[in-house]
Amino acid sequence: MGPANNYLIYADKKIQMTPENRSLSGNIVDVLNQRIFPGTVKIQDGKIISVIEESVTENQYILPGLIDAHIHIESSMLLPTEFARAAVCHGTVGTVSDPHEIANVLGLQGVQYMLDNAEQTPLKFYFGAPSCVPATPFETAGASLTAPEIEELLKLPNIVSLSEMMNVPGVLNDAEDVLEKLSLAKSTGKIIDGHAPGLRGTAVKKYIEAGITTDHECFTLEEALEKLSLGMQIQIREGSAARNLDDLIPLLNDHYKNCMLCSDDKHPDDLAEGHINEMVKRAMAAGIDPLKVLWSASVTPVKTYGLDIGLLQIGDPADLIIVDDLTRFKIKTTLINGAIVAKNGFPELDSPTPKPINHFMANTQLAQNFKIKPNGASVPVIEVIDGQLVTRKFEWTPTLDDAGFIQADLDSDILKIAVLNRYSSSKPAVALIKNFGLKDGAIASSVAHDSHNIVAVGTSDKALAKVINMVIDHQGGIAAVSANDNHILPLPVAGIMSDGDAFEVGKAYGWMDSLAKEMGSNLMAPYMTLSFMALLVIPDIKLSDKGLFDGEKFEFIAAFV
């Protein structure tokens, strides 16, 4: 995607981006031909008109820009225009983005909002048509996308795929609605992206035979190798919550042409520090040939999705980055369509003024709404695994008060978790969770994959009610309450994104993250982890606004009264 002409629309005024005719000299990293040589790249009208091998004095390296092959922009809590301002500083020139999150809140209107906003920046945003909205029938979402709406999206040139097919049981059991969506993607020649954590054997074979050709959910090398052997392409993920790079780096030695790099979910403070460039640097430091790493970071996504992103060849768009060397990999300059969009760590892009949209109808909660009793001598507890989206389930004999209600056990680090429907008046679903570590108060978020209801973890019923009511009062945000402080980062765009400056939002989010850790959490990313505790399509056990859910059996668990 990206602008076909040289004009970007910011609010109600037109700003011309004029790519300068220029020559760049240094060590040219020709990823397609797997060689590095000294020379000069000449750019005219946004295109590469020549690549000349010659002796030069510059020691810098010129190479294709980096691509995030699978990301939910909404999870950065930034609009595409602000995401771009941060990402270009790290050498990112394009993304394949799934607007699944805003679609669950606002449906087709939300997807169109993202497409329109993305057109206001030169970063080349490509999108997928969300395949699973709502993700499951076991939670309350704000909208749905039917097959006719998906068909409408798939006709758009900047929609390059049917996004991650999370309904694995639907694929394996030939569900009619799933087959219809898969057929639509095939008929339009669009890639079908996968989402099949831990799927192996005959099940994964059938999943792939349905036409699904990528997966970003592998968390072991063995799983990734099996999927590769069956013809899948693997998107190696390193996000703010799920971090699989270290386990999957060896794939790049022999399978780099069928691998891509992606973040999936990147919170704003992490994005301020780095993006795909950090994955590239770490893979090189692990001993992988730089040319193989860079192939996965640029060539594979361009070829897989048919992106109009340059690969440093004559006639290509001048989508380039300049780095100091291939060890430190410090991004000096990022160019898109021949125009400089970032230099020495600072963006050269304006911030347009957005018009927020939202869907928020939750009602104020009382502390008594969070009381639960066990349905038996023991109850299941959600056990968080730091750095992973998967959870574990274990049985626990709860601590009860005089009335028989379950109490949080701070010594055992077993707290209460609640999910509240944000789309209508209701009472919360409440369960138990381990490994959040809070010693005081509660934290909450209206970023809660996939339906973005309000999710909270707390040490008491009073704290849970207070923190959730803060989110309701602001119509979305991430919040924390403790004995001494109450703080919230408002998210007025669909309750999942800020309308503020990328770097200011990153600082504010980082401060909220630090506050959660001061309250006792020892998780790498407390709020990102919290946001996935309502993600039912990831096993073993999660919580929706309708109740505790077994992600293996795809059924509710009757654990509490």
C-alpha positions in Angstrom: 0.0 0.0 0.0 1.4 3.4 0.9 0.5 6.4 -1.2 0.6 5.8 -4.9 1.2 9.5 -5.5 3.3 11.9 -3.5 0.4 13.4 -1.4 -0.6 12.6 2.1 -3.8 13.8 3.6 -3.5 15.2 7.1 -6.9 16.2 8.6 -8.3 18.7 6.1 -5.1 19.9 4.5 -2.9 18.4 1.8 0.9 18.1 2.4 3.2 17.2 -0.4 6.0 14.7 0.3 8.6 15.3 -2.4 11.2 12.5 -2.6 14.6 14.1 -3.4 16.7 12.8 -6.3 19.8 11.6 -4.4 22.8 9.3 -4.5 23.7 7.0 -1.5 27.1 5.4 -1.3 28.4 2.7 1.0 28.3 -1.0 1.4 25.3 -2.2 -0.6 23.5 -5.2 1.0 22.0 -7.0 -2.0 19.8 -9.4 0.0 18.1 -10.9 -3.1 21.5 -12.0 -4.5 23.0 -12.7 -1.1 26.0 -10.4 -1.5 27.5 -7.2 -0.1 29.6 -4.9 -2.2 30.7 -1.2 -2.2 28.8 1.1 -4.5 26.3 3.8 -5.1 22.5 3.8 -5.3 20.9 6.5 -7.4 17.3 7.5 -6.6 15.0 9.6 -8.9 11.3 10.3 -8.3 11.1 7.9 -5.5 12.5 4.9 -7.5 15.9 3.3 -7.7 17.3 4.1 -11.2 20.8 2.5 -10.8 22.9 0.4 -8.4 26.6 0.8 -9.3 29.3 -1.3 -7.9 32.3 0.9 -7.4 34.9 1.9 -4.9 33.5 4.4 -2.3 34.8 6.0 0.9 31.7 5.6 3.0 31.6 2.7 5.4 27.9 2.7 6.1 25.6 -0.1 4.9 22.6 0.4 2.6 19.9 -2.2 2.7 16.2 -2.9 2.2 13.8 -1.5 4.8 12.4 -3.9 7.4 8.9 -5.3 7.5 6.8 -6.5 10.4 5.0 -9.5 8.8 2.2 -9.8 11.4 1.1 -7.1 13.8 -2.0 -5.7 15.4 -1.3 -1.9 15.3 -4.1 -1.4 17.9 -2.0 -3.2 20.5 0.6 -0.5 20.4 -2.2 1.7 21.7 -1.3 4.1 18.9 -3.1 5.1 15.7 -1.3 4.0 12.5 -0.1 7.5 11.9 1.6 7.6 15.4 2.8 4.0 15.1 4.6 5.0 11.9 6.4 7.9 13.6 7.9 5.5 16.1 8.5 2.5 13.8 10.3 4.4 11.0 13.0 5.4 13.5 13.9 1.7 13.8 14.0 1.1 10.0 10.5 -0.3 9.6 9.1 0.7 6.2 6.0 -1.6 6.0 3.7 -3.9 8.0 1.2 -6.6 7.4 -1.4 -5.5 10.0 -4.5 -7.4 11.2 -7.2 -4.8 12.3 -8.9 -7.6 14.2 -8.8 -5.7 17.5 -10.8 -2.6 16.4 -13.1 -4.9 14.3 -14.2 -6.7 17.5 -15.2 -3.3 18.9 -16.6 -1.5 15.9 -16.8 -4.0 13.0 -16.4 -2.8 9.4 -16.5 0.8 10.6 -13.4 0.2 12.7 -11.5 -1.5 9.9 -12.2 1.4 7.6 -11.1 3.8 10.3 -7.7 2.1 10.4 -7.4 2.0 6.6 -8.2 5.7 6.4 -5.8 6.7 9.1 -3.0 4.6 7.6 -3.4 6.4 4.3 -2.2 9.6 6.1 1.4 8.4 6.5 4.1 7.1 4.1 4.8 3.9 6.1 3.4 1.2 3.9 0.6 -0.4 5.9 -0.9 -3.5 4.3 -3.9 -5.1 6.1 -5.7 -8.4 6.4 -9.4 -9.0 6.5 -10.2 -10.2 10.1 -11.4 -13.8 9.8 -12.8 -14.3 13.3 -14.9 -11.4 14.6 -16.0 -12.3 17.1 -13.2 -14.7 17.9 -15.5 -17.2 19.6 -19.2 -17.4 20.6 -18.1 -17.7 24.2 -17.5 -14.0 24.8 -19.4 -10.7 24.1 -17.9 -8.6 21.3 -18.9 -5.2 20.1 -19.5 -6.2 16.5 -19.2 -9.1 14.0 -17.8 -9.4 10.5 -19.9 -11.7 8.3 -18.7 -13.4 5.1 -20.2 -10.7 2.9 -18.3 -8.0 4.7 -15.1 -10.1 4.5 -15.7 -10.5 0.8 -16.0 -6.7 0.5 -12.7 -6.2 2.3 -10.9 -8.8 0.3 -11.6 -6.9 -2.9 -9.5 -3.9 -1.6 -6.0 -3.7 -3.1 -4.4 -3.0 0.3 -6.0 -6.0 1.9 -3.5 -8.7 1.2 -4.7 -11.6 3.3 -7.5 -13.3 5.3 -6.0 -12.6 8.7 -5.2 -15.3 11.3 -7.7 -18.1 11.3 -8.1 -18.6 15.0 -11.1 -20.9 14.9 -9.0 -24.0 14.7 -11.9 -26.3 15.8 -14.0 -24.7 13.0 -11.3 -25.6 10.4 -10.8 -29.1 11.7 -14.6 -29.8 11.9 -15.4 -28.2 8.5 -17.6 -25.5 10.0 -19.7 -23.9 7.2 -18.9 -20.3 8.1 -15.2 -21.0 8.3 -15.1 -22.8 5.0 -17.0 -19.9 3.3 -14.4 -17.4 4.5 -11.5 -19.7 3.4 -13.1 -20.1 0.0 -13.5 -16.3 -0.4 -9.8 -15.8 0.3 -8.9 -18.5 -2.2 -11.2 -17.0 -4.9 -9.6 -13.6 -4.6 -6.0 -15.0 -4.5 -5.3 -13.7 -1.0 -3.0 -15.4 1.5 -4.7 -17.1 4.4 -2.8 -16.5 7.7 -2.9 -19.0 10.5 -3.1 -19.1 14.2 -2.6 -22.6 15.5 -0.6 -22.7 18.8 0.7 -26.2 19.6 -1.2 -27.8 16.7 0.6 -31.0 15.6 0.2 -34.3 13.8 -2.9 -35.0 11.7 -4.7 -32.0 13.1 -2.1 -29.5 11.7 -1.9 -31.4 8.4 -5.7 -30.9 7.9 -5.4 -27.2 9.0 -2.8 -26.6 6.4 -4.6 -28.5 3.7 -7.5 -26.1 4.2 -5.3 -23.5 2.5 -3.7 -21.8 5.6 -0.1 -21.0 4.8 1.4 -19.0 7.6 1.6 -19.3 11.4 3.0 -16.9 14.0 2.1 -19.0 17.1 4.9 -21.6 17.2 6.6 -21.7 20.6 8.9 -24.7 20.1 11.4 -25.4 17.4 9.9 -28.9 16.9 6.5 -27.4 16.2 7.9 -24.9 13.7 9.9 -27.6 11.9 6.9 -29.8 11.5 4.8 -26.9 10.1 7.6 -26.0 7.7 7.8 -29.6 6.5 4.2 -29.4 5.6 4.6 -26.3 3.5 3.8 -23.6 6.0 5.8 -20.3 6.4 6.7 -19.4 9.9 6.5 -15.9 11.3 8.9 -15.8 14.1 7.4 -13.6 16.9 9.0 -11.3 19.4 6.4 -9.0 21.0 5.8 -7.4 24.3 4.1 -10.5 25.9 4.9 -13.5 23.6 8.6 -13.9 23.0 9.6 -16.8 20.8 12.7 -15.5 19.0 15.3 -17.3 21.1 13.7 -20.6 20.6 13.1 -20.2 16.9 16.3 -18.4 15.8 17.9 -21.7 14.5 15.2 -21.8 11.8 17.0 -19.0 10.0 20.0 -21.1 9.2 18.2 -23.4 6.7 14.7 -22.0 6.4 15.2 -18.3 6.1 13.3 -18.2 2.7 10.2 -19.5 4.4 10.5 -17.5 7.6 9.4 -13.9 8.4 9.9 -11.7 11.5 7.0 -10.2 13.3 6.0 -8.6 16.6 2.3 -9.5 16.7 1.7 -7.1 19.7 4.0 -4.3 20.6 3.3 -2.0 23.5 4.2 1.7 23.0 7.1 1.8 25.5 8.7 -1.2 23.8 8.1 0.3 20.3 9.9 3.5 21.4 13.0 1.3 22.1 13.0 -0.9 19.0 11.0 -3.0 16.5 12.1 -5.6 13.9 15.6 -4.1 14.0 16.1 -5.6 17.5 15.1 -9.0 16.2 17.6 -8.7 13.3 20.4 -7.6 15.7 19.8 -10.5 18.0 19.6 -13.1 15.3 22.9 -11.8 13.9 24.5 -11.8 17.4 23.4 -15.5 17.6 25.6 -16.3 14.7 23.0 -16.4 11.9 24.4 -15.1 8.5 23.2 -11.4 8.2 22.0 -12.0 4.7 19.8 -14.8 5.7 18.3 -12.8 8.6 17.6 -9.8 6.3 16.0 -12.1 3.8 13.4 -13.1 6.4 13.0 -9.4 7.5 12.3 -8.1 4.0 12.2 -10.5 1.1 10.0 -13.2 2.4 7.1 -10.9 3.4 7.3 -9.0 0.1 7.2 -12.2 -1.9 4.6 -13.9 0.2 2.1 -11.1 0.3 3.0 -9.3 -3.0 3.8 -6.0 -1.2 4.8 -3.0 -3.2 7.9 -2.5 -1.1 11.3 -2.1 -2.6 14.2 -4.6 -2.2 17.0 -2.4 -3.4 16.7 -3.4 -7.1 16.6 -1.1 -10.1 13.0 0.1 -10.7 12.0 -0.6 -7.1 10.5 2.0 -4.8 13.4 3.5 -2.7 12.4 1.9 0.6 15.8 1.8 2.2 17.6 2.0 5.5 21.2 3.1 6.2 22.9 1.5 9.2 26.3 2.1 10.7 27.4 -1.6 10.5 25.9 -5.1 10.6 26.8 -5.7 14.3 25.5 -2.7 16.2 22.8 -2.3 13.4 22.2 1.3 14.4 19.6 2.9 12.1 20.9 6.1 10.7 18.3 6.9 8.1 15.0 5.5 6.8 13.7 6.3 3.4 10.3 5.4 2.0 9.5 6.1 -1.7 12.8 8.1 -1.8 11.8 10.5 1.0 13.6 10.6 4.3 11.1 9.7 7.0 13.5 9.2 10.0 17.1 10.3 10.7 19.3 9.5 13.7 16.5 8.2 15.8 14.0 11.0 15.1 10.9 10.8 12.8 10.5 13.4 10.1 6.7 12.9 9.9 3.9 15.1 11.2 1.2 14.1 13.6 -2.3 14.5 12.1 -5.2 15.2 14.4 -7.5 12.2 14.6 -11.2 12.0 15.2 -11.8 9.3 17.9 -14.6 6.7 17.6 -15.7 4.4 20.4 -18.2 1.8 21.6 -18.5 1.8 25.4 -21.6 1.1 27.5 -20.4 -0.6 30.7 -22.1 0.2 34.0 -20.6 1.2 37.3 -19.7 -1.7 39.5 -20.0 -2.4 43.3 -17.4 -4.3 45.3 -20.0 -7.0 46.2 -20.2 -7.9 42.4 -16.8 -9.5 42.7 -17.6 -12.0 45.4 -17.6 -15.7 44.4 -18.0 -19.1 46.1 -16.3 -22.4 45.1 -18.4 -25.0 43.4 -16.6 -27.9 45.1 -13.7 -28.4 47.6 -11.1 -27.1 45.1 -11.2 -24.7 42.2 -9.2 -24.2 39.0 -6.7 -21.3 38.9 -5.2 -19.6 35.8 -1.4 -19.8 36.1 0.4 -17.1 34.1 3.6 -18.1 32.2 5.7 -14.9 31.9 6.5 -14.2 28.3 3.9 -16.5 26.8 0.3 -16.3 25.8 -0.4 -19.9 26.9 -1.4 -20.4 30.5 -1.6 -23.5 32.8 -4.5 -24.7 35.0 -4.1 -26.1 38.5 -6.4 -27.0 41.3 -6.3 -25.0 44.6 -8.2 -25.3 47.8 -9.4 -21.7 48.3 -9.2 -19.5 51.3 -12.8 -18.5 52.4 -14.2 -15.8 54.7 -16.9 -16.4 57.3 -19.6 -16.2 54.7 -17.9 -18.8 52.4 -16.7 -16.4 49.8 -13.2 -16.9 48.2 -10.5 -14.5 49.3 -7.3 -13.6 47.5 -4.3 -15.3 49.0 -1.4 -12.8 48.6 1.1 -15.1 50.3 0.4 -17.8 47.6 0.1 -15.1 44.9 -3.4 -16.1 44.0 -5.5 -13.1 43.2 -8.9 -12.4 41.7 -9.3 -11.7 38.0 -12.5 -10.2 36.6 -13.8 -9.6 33.0 -16.7 -7.1 32.5 -18.7 -6.8 29.4 -18.1 -3.2 28.1 -20.9 -3.2 25.5 -23.9 -3.4 27.9 -24.9 -3.3 31.5 -23.9 -6.5 33.3 -22.0 -8.0 36.2 -18.4 -9.3 35.9 -17.2 -12.8 35.5 -14.7 -13.5 38.3 -12.1 -16.2 38.7 -8.6 -16.7 40.2 -5.1 -16.2 38.8 -1.6 -16.8 39.9 1.8 -15.1 39.1 0.7 -11.5 38.8 2.4 -10.8 42.1 0.4 -7.7 43.2 0.6 -7.0 46.9 -1.7 -4.0 46.9 -4.6 -2.7 44.9 -5.5 -3.7 41.3 -4.8 -3.0 37.7 -7.3 -3.0 34.8 -7.4 -2.6 31.0 -9.9 -2.2 28.3 -7.3 -3.6 25.9 -8.3 -7.3 26.4 -8.0 -9.6 23.4 -10.0 -10.4 21.5 -13.3 -8.7 22.4 -11.8 -5.9 24.5 -14.0 -6.1 27.4 -12.6 -4.8 30.7 -10.1 -7.1 32.4 -8.7 -6.6 35.9 -6.6 -8.3 38.5 -6.7 -7.3 42.1 -6.0 -8.0 45.7 -9.5 -7.2 46.9 -13.1 -6.7 45.7 -13.0 -3.1 46.6 -9.8 -2.5 44.6 -11.3 -4.4 41.6 -14.5 -2.3 41.6 -12.5 1.0 41.9 -10.1 0.3 39.1 -12.7 -1.0 36.7 -14.9 2.1 37.4 -12.0 4.3 36.5 -11.8 2.6 33.1 -15.5 3.0 32.6 -15.5 6.7 33.6 -12.8 7.4 30.9 -14.5 5.2 28.3 -11.4 3.1 28.0 -7.8 3.0 29.3 -5.3 1.2 31.4 -5.5 1.9 35.1 -4.0 1.2 38.5 -5.2 1.8 42.0 -3.3 1.3 45.2 -3.6 2.5 48.8 -2.0 5.8 47.9 -2.5 6.3 44.1 -5.0 6.1 41.3 -3.8 6.5 37.8 -5.1 6.0 34.3 -3.8 6.2 30.7 -7.0 7.1 28.7 -7.6 5.3 25.4 -10.4 7.2 23.7 -10.1 5.6 20.3 -12.3 2.4 20.5 -11.2 2.1 24.1 -8.0 0.5 22.9 -5.9 3.4 21.3 -4.7 6.8 22.4 -5.1 9.8 20.2 -1.8 11.2 21.5 1.8 11.5 20.4 3.6 8.2 20.1 6.5 9.1 22.3 4.4 10.7 25.0 2.1 7.7 25.1 5.2 5.4 25.3 6.4 7.3 28.3 3.0 7.3 30.0 2.6 3.6 29.3 6.1 2.9 30.7 5.2 4.8 33.8 2.0 2.7 34.3 4.1 -0.4 33.7 6.5 0.7 36.4 3.6 1.4 38.8 2.2 -2.1 38.4 5.7 -3.5 39.2 6.0 -1.2 42.2 2.7 -2.7 43.3 4.4 -6.1 43.3 4.1 -7.6 39.8 7.3 -9.3 38.6 6.0 -9.9 35.1 8.0 -8.5 32.2 4.9 -6.7 30.8 2.0 -6.8 33.4 -0.5 -4.9 31.2 0.2 -6.8 28.0 0.0 -10.1 30.0 -3.3 -8.9 31.5 -4.7 -8.1 28.1 -4.3 -11.8 27.0 -6.0 -13.3 30.0 -9.3 -13.1 28.1 -7.9 -14.6 24.9 -10.0 -17.8 24.8 -8.3 -19.2 21.6 -5.0 -19.7 23.5 -4.9 -22.7 25.9 -5.1 -23.8 28.6 -7.5 -21.7 30.6 -8.8 -18.1 30.3 -11.6 -15.9 31.5 -14.3 -14.2 29.3 -17.1 -12.0 30.4 -19.3 -15.1 30.3 -17.1 -17.2 32.6 -14.0 -19.4 33.1 -13.1 -21.1 29.8 -11.1 -24.3 29.0 -9.1 -23.4 25.9 -8.3 -27.1 25.2 -11.9 -28.4 25.3 -13.4 -25.2 24.1 -16.0 -25.2 26.8 -16.9 -23.3 30.0 -15.7 -24.5 33.5 -18.4 -24.4 36.2 -16.0 -23.6 39.0 -17.8 -20.9 41.0 -21.1 -20.0 42.4 
